[in-house]
Amino acid sequence: GIPPGLFSNAEYESVKIKMEPGNTLLLCSDGIIEAQNARFEDFGVERLVSICNAACGVTPTELLSHIFSEVHEFSHMIQQHDDMSAAIFHLEG
């Protein structure tokens, strides 16, 4: 979609998510999942999900750090041309 704030009349799809205590929600830009390595392979959603599942029990700050470290390792310092941003929301139990 159109980046928020770019056009005042832009319309966006809204989504409601019900979170239970202990749930964590990760929001990230497409720059993370579309980060490429030297073979032009994308980092991908599946790899991101695997990282999140394996990091069960870590703090949100640790998870973000781990995600960005894995993207960096995957891309082997190949210059990326898209922004990479992420936010984590964790509902304490």
C-alpha angles and dihedrals in degrees: 000000000000113000111257114262096019095105124019093216097048117128123217135195113244125214129194118212123189110212125197124206109284094027121130126203122201120198118186140167120249089251089081099052092038095049107127136212127214090279090057091247117149121237086232140195094270092058090047092050091049091052092050093047092049092050095060111152099022122120119263090250091053091048092052090048091049093049093051091045091053092048090049092049092046094051092046090218093304106157111255122211101206133068119259117210135154141175130195127206117193123187109212116230 
